[in-house]
Each structure stands twice: as C-alpha cells, then as structure tokens.
Amino acid sequence: MRIVIVVGTRPTFIDLAPLIHNLKDRSELLIYNTSQHYDREMSDIFIEQLNIPEPYRDLESKSGTHAQQTSRIMVRCEEALIEDRPDIIIVKGDTNSALGAALAAAKLKIPIIHIEAGCRAFDRTLPEEINRVIITHITTLHFPPTMNCKNNLLREGIDEDDIGVIGHPVVDSINLLADKISNNIHKNEYYYVTIHRDFNTDNKDRLEHILSTLNEVAEDRDVIFAIHPRTKKKIEEYGFNKLLSNIIIKPPVDYITSLSLIKHAYAVITDSGGLTKESCILGTPLITLRPNTEWIETLQGYANQLAFADGNNILECIKRLDDHYEEAKESIRRLNIFGKVGISKHIVDN
C-alpha cells in the first residue's frame, strides 16, 4: 500500500513521528513536507531528533496569508498526488498544511485519514477551528485524541464506524525521547512561555499587556520565553523590546529542550495547543493565553486556566495557581486523557 503522510509544522513533525516509524516498514511511505514552518529551528531539528526519514517531497509553501499558503499547498499537493497516486493520505490536526492537503486529496477521491480529529474550541474566529471542521467533513477515517473529541465527531453526524481508536501519538513521541529529557534544570523555579497565535501577536494592545505582565511577573520568578520567529518580528515592529528587560529570552528551542523546560517548570504559560498536550503528559500546570481551548478536558482543578476568559487575567491565574498549586499538580497528573504508550501502533493496526 502506498501512503502519503503530510508534515510541515513543528507539531506535525512531533506528533506524526511515531506513526512514521510504525508505517515505514509496513507500507510504501511517502512523506510530503509542506514547509509551512521552514526555519531550521521549527522543522529540520525535529526531523533529526525524532529520527524521521528525509521527506520524499518538499512542497515549499512557506509563509503568506492563510489563503495564499493554503492555496499553494493545495495546488502543489494535487500535482504531487496525481503523480504519486497513493492509496491513502494521512493529515494531522488543524494547520493550513492539513487543510490544503486534505482538500486536494478529497477532490482526487483519495481516502483521508485524520489524526487528532474532533478537537473543537467552538470559536469560528479561529483559523484553526475553520480548518479542523472542514477536514472533519471530507475525512474517511477519524482518529480522535480524547473521548471528548470522539463525542464532538458524533454530535456532528460522523458515523461511529468511521471513528478509530482513541489516543494521541504525541504520547509515543515523548516516550521516545524520555531518556533524553534533561534533569539538570532547577525545578519549579521558572515559568516557561511561548506565544505564536495571531490572536495575541497581531493585536498590539493584547501583546503589550501580555509582555508587560510577564515582565512584572519575572521580578518574582524567572520567566523563560522561547520566541517564535513571527512573534519576534511583531515585538520589533511594535517597539516592545523594552518590555522584555526582566525576561530570559531564548530563540525557538529544539524538542528535547522544550520537553525539559516544560517538565521542570513551575508552570507553562502559552497559547499553543501542542504545549498544552505536552504539559498535561509531563504533569506541569499551565495558563493558556486564550479565551478558549480545544483541550476542554484540561480545565479542571487548576490544571489549566484560560487567561482571557471572561473576568480572568494572567495575574489572577498566577495567584490562583499559587494558592492551589498542589491541587493543580495533582489534577494534571490525574488527567491521562491522551492514552497510553503504544497508541501509534494501535492507530496503524486499526
């Protein structure tokens, strides 16, 4: 069987690596890299650390507006699929890469497998929400990461026979690198921060509020901020470098370093759905810099707090976490929503 699997962003390299390892000796596997993330720190380094084979094709979509990027991926993926004639295509998540590839495949009548299916934040202002909803309704076989995601699919009319096993392959990605996670980091002495969503970066007032708050927080506990290239560009454009005076700045970090920083942090402060998963698996409480999340199951017992939900803010979330820290740690340890090690093999077998 000839299978195309589509990567192209940091989360897809990470989450699909275990599937690639399980598929490469059981099928003719063609890896398409859309290059949606094309900096070495956002792509190549993950290929190396996760021992992913070199992609069969590079579609070189790179940056642009959502429409520009998605249309480039769709056109270039269609050309490649016509030439390669796969039996199925695997896409993951809610990226423009997943949407463009899925649309191209659907129009060519190639069966689509969707990993991380059924996630919903119930907010159609999010580009990711639009992507994931469209992908759902052109997909052949859905693999939801949690029971809540399966229920979302059922509510939208997806036949239960078209839904595969529940679980997330990121569990296997983390397990693959578990012995490489550093323990030479002072535990619980810093917040680990990432910001990349346009909800935060493209809103000047909101980004100023976030950075000024984090700069204030850094007076009491270290703040380690791994800056996404687009976020760095916006900070420079807005003239906000002065708001970073107390913050420890890092360029984008590799996956092993990121896992190490997550595991030993007092808490993670992020707008990333990927870091939400990884924080839950590694047992670190987090504060989400959004008014909603697709990982609704994490919003219990202070395990995860939404900084921009009605009546909330970053400082209130930090105070609440300080007051209930042991409860937060216990809540996140109990979550166990993404399945057990070995889920990637079960998905492939399914």
C-alpha positions in Angstrom: 0.0 0.0 0.0 1.3 3.4 -0.9 0.6 6.0 1.8 1.3 9.7 1.8 1.8 11.4 5.2 1.8 15.2 5.4 4.1 17.2 7.7 5.2 20.8 7.6 4.8 22.4 11.1 6.5 21.8 14.4 3.5 19.9 15.9 3.1 17.7 12.8 6.8 16.6 12.9 6.5 15.8 16.6 3.0 14.1 16.6 3.4 12.1 13.4 6.9 10.8 14.1 5.7 7.6 15.9 3.2 6.9 13.1 6.0 7.3 10.5 8.2 4.8 12.4 5.3 2.3 12.6 4.4 2.7 8.9 7.8 2.9 7.1 8.4 -0.9 7.2 4.8 -1.9 6.6 4.0 0.2 3.5 5.4 2.3 0.8 5.5 5.6 2.7 5.9 9.0 1.0 6.5 11.9 3.3 5.3 15.3 2.0 6.8 18.3 3.8 4.8 21.4 3.0 7.5 23.7 4.7 4.7 25.7 6.4 7.4 26.1 9.1 10.6 26.4 7.2 13.2 27.7 9.8 15.7 25.0 10.8 14.6 25.5 14.4 11.0 24.9 13.5 11.4 21.9 11.2 14.8 20.3 10.4 15.8 19.9 14.0 12.7 17.9 14.7 13.4 15.6 11.8 16.8 14.9 13.3 15.8 14.5 16.9 12.8 12.2 16.1 14.8 10.3 13.5 12.2 10.9 10.8 13.3 9.9 7.2 14.0 12.6 4.8 10.8 13.8 3.2 10.0 12.4 -0.3 8.8 15.8 -1.4 9.2 19.4 -0.3 6.2 21.5 -1.4 7.9 24.8 -0.3 4.6 26.5 0.7 6.4 28.8 3.2 4.7 32.0 4.5 1.9 34.2 3.3 -1.8 34.9 4.2 -4.0 32.0 5.1 -5.4 31.9 1.6 -2.1 32.2 -0.1 -0.5 29.5 1.9 -3.4 27.1 1.8 -3.9 27.5 -1.9 -0.2 26.9 -2.6 -0.3 23.7 -0.5 -3.5 22.6 -2.3 -2.1 23.1 -5.8 1.3 21.6 -5.1 -0.1 18.7 -3.2 -2.6 18.0 -6.0 0.2 17.9 -8.6 2.2 15.5 -6.3 -0.7 13.3 -5.6 -1.6 12.9 -9.3 2.0 11.9 -10.0 2.4 9.6 -7.0 -1.1 8.0 -6.9 -1.2 7.0 -3.2 -3.9 4.7 -1.8 -4.5 6.9 1.2 -3.2 10.2 2.7 -2.7 11.0 6.4 -3.1 14.5 7.7 -2.9 15.7 11.3 -4.6 18.5 13.2 -5.8 21.9 12.1 -3.0 23.5 10.1 -3.1 25.1 6.7 -1.0 22.1 5.6 -3.6 19.6 6.8 -6.4 21.6 5.1 -4.7 22.1 1.8 -3.6 18.5 1.5 -7.0 17.1 2.6 -8.9 19.3 0.1 -6.5 18.2 -2.7 -6.9 14.6 -1.8 -10.7 14.8 -1.4 -11.1 16.2 -4.9 -8.9 13.4 -6.3 -11.1 10.9 -4.4 -8.1 9.7 -2.3 -9.2 8.4 1.2 -8.2 10.7 4.0 -7.1 9.7 7.5 -7.3 12.5 10.0 -5.1 12.3 13.2 -6.2 14.5 16.1 -9.8 14.6 14.8 -12.7 16.1 16.6 -10.9 18.9 18.5 -13.2 21.9 19.0 -12.8 25.2 20.7 -16.3 26.2 19.5 -14.9 29.5 18.2 -15.2 30.1 14.4 -13.0 33.2 14.6 -10.0 30.8 15.0 -8.5 29.9 11.6 -7.6 26.5 13.2 -11.2 25.9 14.1 -12.3 26.5 10.5 -9.6 24.2 9.2 -10.5 21.3 11.6 -14.2 21.5 10.9 -13.8 21.4 7.2 -11.3 18.5 7.4 -13.7 16.5 9.5 -16.4 16.6 6.8 -14.1 15.4 4.0 -12.3 12.7 6.0 -12.7 9.0 5.5 -11.4 7.7 8.9 -11.1 9.8 12.0 -8.7 9.2 15.0 -9.8 11.4 17.9 -7.2 12.0 20.6 -9.7 12.0 23.5 -13.2 10.8 24.3 -14.5 14.4 24.3 -13.2 14.7 20.7 -14.9 11.5 19.7 -18.2 12.9 21.1 -17.7 16.1 19.1 -17.5 14.0 15.9 -20.6 12.0 16.8 -22.5 15.2 17.5 -21.6 16.5 14.1 -23.0 13.4 12.4 -19.9 11.3 11.9 -20.7 7.6 11.8 -19.2 5.7 14.7 -17.9 3.1 12.3 -15.7 5.8 10.7 -14.0 6.6 14.0 -10.9 4.7 15.0 -9.2 4.1 18.3 -8.9 7.0 20.8 -5.5 8.4 21.8 -2.7 10.8 20.7 0.6 9.7 19.1 2.4 12.5 21.0 2.4 10.2 24.0 4.8 7.9 22.0 6.9 10.9 20.8 7.5 11.9 24.4 8.2 8.4 25.4 10.7 8.0 22.5 12.8 10.9 24.0 12.1 10.3 27.7 15.7 9.3 28.5 17.0 12.5 26.8 14.9 14.9 28.8 17.4 16.9 30.9 17.2 16.7 34.7 19.9 19.4 35.1 17.4 22.2 35.4 16.2 23.8 38.7 12.7 22.5 39.3 9.7 24.8 39.9 11.8 28.0 39.7 10.6 29.5 36.4 7.6 29.9 34.0 8.2 28.6 30.5 6.5 30.9 28.0 5.6 30.6 24.3 3.4 32.9 22.2 2.7 32.4 18.5 -1.1 32.7 17.7 -2.2 35.7 15.7 -4.9 36.3 18.4 -2.0 37.5 20.5 0.7 38.6 18.1 -1.5 40.6 15.7 -3.3 42.5 18.5 -0.8 45.2 19.6 -2.7 46.1 22.8 -3.0 42.5 23.9 0.6 41.7 23.1 1.7 44.7 25.1 -0.4 43.6 28.0 1.0 40.1 27.9 4.6 41.2 27.7 4.3 43.9 30.4 2.6 41.4 32.7 5.3 38.8 32.2 8.0 41.4 32.7 6.4 42.2 36.1 6.0 38.5 37.0 9.7 38.0 36.2 10.6 40.2 39.2 9.5 37.4 41.5 10.1 34.2 39.5 12.2 33.7 36.3 10.3 33.8 33.0 11.9 31.9 30.2 10.4 33.0 26.9 11.2 31.0 23.7 10.3 33.4 21.0 8.6 32.2 17.8 10.0 34.0 14.7 6.7 35.7 13.9 6.3 36.9 17.5 9.9 38.3 17.5 9.0 40.2 14.3 5.9 41.7 15.8 7.7 42.7 19.0 10.3 44.5 16.9 7.6 46.1 14.7 5.7 47.4 17.8 8.8 48.6 19.6 8.2 46.3 22.6 11.7 45.1 23.2 11.8 47.3 26.3 9.1 45.1 27.8 11.5 42.2 27.9 14.0 43.7 30.3 13.4 41.1 33.1 12.7 38.1 30.9 15.1 35.4 29.9 14.9 35.3 26.1 15.6 32.2 24.0 15.3 31.5 20.3 13.0 28.7 19.3 14.2 25.6 21.1 14.5 22.0 19.9 12.0 19.4 21.0 14.2 17.8 23.7 15.0 21.2 25.2 11.3 22.2 25.1 10.2 19.0 26.9 12.9 19.5 29.5 11.8 23.1 30.1 8.1 22.0 30.3 8.8 19.1 32.7 10.7 21.2 35.3 8.8 24.5 35.0 6.7 25.8 37.9 4.1 26.4 35.2 3.8 26.8 31.4 2.3 30.0 30.0 1.4 29.5 26.4 -1.2 29.9 23.6 0.0 26.6 22.0 -2.3 23.6 21.8 0.8 21.4 21.4 2.4 22.6 24.6 -1.0 22.1 26.3 -0.8 18.4 25.4 2.9 18.1 26.4 2.3 19.9 29.7 -0.5 17.5 30.6 1.5 14.4 29.8 4.6 15.7 31.7 2.5 16.8 34.7 3.1 20.6 34.6 0.2 23.1 35.3 -0.4 25.7 32.7 -2.0 29.0 31.9 -3.4 29.3 28.4 -3.2 32.8 26.8 -6.6 32.4 25.1 -10.3 32.8 25.9 -10.9 29.1 25.0 -9.2 25.9 24.2 -9.8 22.8 22.1 -8.5 20.7 25.1 -11.6 21.4 27.3 -10.8 18.3 29.4 -7.8 20.1 30.9 -9.9 22.9 32.5 -10.4 21.2 35.9 -8.8 21.5 39.3 -6.5 24.4 38.2 -4.6 22.1 35.8 -5.2 24.7 33.1 -6.6 28.2 33.3 -7.8 30.4 30.5 -6.1 33.8 31.0 -8.5 35.7 28.7 -11.8 34.0 29.6 -14.4 36.4 30.9 -13.3 38.1 34.1 -9.8 36.4 34.0 -6.3 37.8 33.5 -2.8 36.5 33.8 -2.1 37.8 37.3 -5.3 36.3 38.6 -4.4 33.0 37.1 -1.0 33.1 38.7 -2.4 34.0 42.1 -5.0 31.2 41.8 -2.2 28.7 40.9 0.0 29.8 43.8 -2.9 29.4 46.2 -3.8 25.9 44.8 -0.5 24.6 43.4 -0.6 21.1 44.9 -4.2 20.7 43.8 -3.2 21.8 40.3 -0.3 19.3 40.2 -2.5 16.5 41.3 -5.2 17.4 38.8 -2.9 17.4 35.9 -1.3 14.1 37.0 -4.8 12.5 37.1 -5.9 13.7 33.6 -4.4 10.9 31.5 -6.7 11.9 28.6 -4.3 11.2 25.6 -3.9 7.4 26.0 -1.0 5.1 26.8 2.3 4.5 25.2 1.8 2.3 22.1 -1.2 4.2 20.8 0.6 4.9 17.5 0.9 1.1 16.8 -2.8 0.7 17.6 -3.7 3.5 15.2 -1.6 1.9 12.4 -3.1 -1.6 13.1 -6.6 0.0 13.1 
